[in-house]
Amino acid sequence: MKKFMLAVGLLSLAGGAFAAGKPCEELKSEIAAKLDAKGVSGYSLEIVDKGAAADGKVVGTCEGGDKEIVYKRG
């Protein structure tokens, strides 16, 4: 029974870590790598607070949904 409770405790901690989302810099790097692999150039990726993307396209969310990664051409 103790092993079962330990396993449940560890799984609940792991679940909380997944719910937190990826760190923004890590996700930004992954998105940039995908864009570069497709031959996209002349773009910028910016990390902003959620809802602050005025002149770009949101291409990802991070930090548990608190921040967004915005793609801009030019």
Secondary structure, DSSP 8 states (H G I E B T S, - for coil): -HHHHHHHHHHHHHHHHHHT---HHHHHHHHHHHHHHTT--SEEEEEEETT--SSSEEEEEEGGGTEEEEEEE-
